[in-house]
Structures are given as C-alpha cells and as structure tokens.
C-alpha cells in the first residue's frame, strides 16, 4: 500500500516523520480544559429545611436551579458528582425528603 502526503510519495519512514510531526504540533498547541461533571437532583423538602438544603448545596459547589413552593417544596439542584456522596450523607441528619 502506498500513501501520499502533500502530493509526495512517502515510504514507511516518511509516514512516521509526517505523523510524528503532526502529533508533536498538536500536543504543543493543545490546551488543558477542566470539566466538572454535575448530577441533577430534585428534592422534596419541608418548608423549614429549604435554607439548610440550599446552603449545603452551595457549600459543596452546587447550584440551585429552581425551587417550587406549592403545594410541597421541591428544590431542583445541580451538584458536583464527586460531592454527591457527601451531600447525601449530610442530608441524613435533616428530617428530609426523598430524592424525586
């Protein structure tokens, strides 16, 4: 099998150099991007626990998306996946809800 690179017939060594240069150029120009994975939760809570749940969520790097107040409060949040276990364990001490 013969491959061409830029109109020039390349041998095995030429292909290695061409692909190697391309890989080096890509790695030199690459940037590191941090991505944080979130989980979306809906929590049915008592009115008296809304503030506690919101504070805990924010303390763990989460975000409150929405709060529905009637007829029973439901808080929709996004929380970091790596903080989910901590969030759930700290909710155990609160007379709560269930995750919808």
N, C-alpha and C positions, 0 to 999 in steps of 0.2 A: 504494500500500500504506500502510495506517495502522497505527501501533504504539501500544500503550498502556503507560504506565509508572505503576504505582501507581493505576490507575483513571482517570488523566488522559490525555486525548488529546494526544500530543506531535507537534510538527512536526519538521522536519529539525534546526533549531537546538536544540530541546528534547532530542532524542535525543543530539546532540553533547554538550550540557552534562551530561546524565544519565550517559552512558557515560564521559565525561571525568572526572566527579567520582568515579565508581566506580573507574576506573583509578588516579586520584590516591590515593584512600583505600587501595586495595590496596598500592600501592607504599610509602606511608608506614608501613603496618603490617607490611610484609614483613620477614623476617629473612634474613640470608645464611647459607647452610648449605654447609659444605665437605664434599665427598665424595671419598673416596680409592678408586681402583679397584685391586683386587688380582687377581693371577693365582695359580691353584693349581698347584703342581708336585709331582711325585713323582720323587725322585732315588734311583737305585740306587747306593750308595757302598760303599767298602771300610770295614771297621771303623775303621781308622786315620784316616779322613777325616771321621768323624761330627762331631767337635768343630769342625773347620775350617769345615764347611758350615753348622753351626748358628750359629757366631759370625758368619760372613759374612752370613747371612740376617738376624740380629738387628741387625747394624750398619747394614744398608740399610733398616731399618724393617719387616722382615718378621716373621712369626710361625711357629713350628714347631707344626704341627697334630698330628703323630703320627710316631713312629719305630718301625718294625718291625725287630726284630733278627735273626730267624731265617727262613729259612736264610741269606739275604743281606740286609744292612741296607737298608731303604727309608725315606727321610725324606720326609714329606709337609709341604710348607710353603705359606704364603701370602706373596707378596711384592708390593710396590707395582709397578704396571705401569710407572711411569716409572723404576724401579730395575732392571727385568728385564734390560736390556741390560748394565748394569754388573755385575750378578750373574753373568750368563753369561760375560762376558769375564774376570772374576776367577776363575771356576772353571776356565778354560783352563789355568792354571798347576798345578792339582791333578790328580793321576792319578785320573781320575774315570770315572765312571759314564756313564750315559746318562740322559736325562730320560725317564721312563716315560710 
